[in-house]
Amino acid sequence: MKEIESYKLGKVQVTISETEKENKLLVECFDGEYKSDFTVSKYEYENYRRLMNQRITRAFSGESDGD
């Protein structure tokens, strides 16, 4: 899988990669202790990235998402 982007959200390393499915991306998150991964559509990644990053940050900090 080709890596599209990699960045840090505080202590969480986030890596975005292509998947075998068209228009789907793999989001991998790792804080040195816990690892989480999930898929998003390219549309979600391009248009809801800020919300995705907020939820990743909350999930790794132990806060409730509020949904």
C-alpha angles and dihedrals in degrees: 000000000000116000112233101182142349127195144151126251100193104298094345118098110212122196124186116200138171119254132209089257116085115248093011127112131194117228114199121189126189130171098182092269110039129040127200132175136182140161128247133180119253087246092056091047094050098042106029102034094121092054091046090052092048091052092047091051092048093046093053093044092052095242122140116258091222095227 
